[in-house]
Amino acid sequence: MLRPLHDRIIVLPDKEEPTKGGILLPESAREKPLSGKVMAVGPGKRLDNGSLAPMEVKPDDRVLYAKYSGTEIKLRGEEYMILRQDDILGIVD
């Protein structure tokens, strides 16, 4: 598995579903999901005084993230997002 550094988070985006009418849209017409499951988190952001700011998310949290944030990567046939903690908008309960 990939181990994130600093305040980065590895997220497995939610899979896209058919429309309410059961139609699967072509890839170019679909919007990217903005939520997913946290797979791994880094140790935290290093502050100016040298200490680490604790991470607010943990593995297995479901999160919402900003639309144009992060970096998409493909690892072992699965697509993941690498985000900074600041890109996370909220944790879904």
URHUWO-V965839 format. One record per helix or strand of 2 or more residues. SS is the DSSP state (alpha for helix, beta for strand). FROM is the first residue (numbers start at 1). LEN is the number of residues. If there is no record, write none. Layout:
BEGIN
ss=SS from=FROM len=LEN
ss=SS from=FROM len=LEN
END
This chain:
BEGIN
ss=beta from=8 len=6
ss=alpha from=27 len=3
ss=beta from=35 len=7
ss=beta from=45 len=2
ss=beta from=52 len=2
ss=beta from=62 len=4
ss=beta from=71 len=5
ss=beta from=78 len=7
ss=alpha from=85 len=3
ss=beta from=88 len=5
END
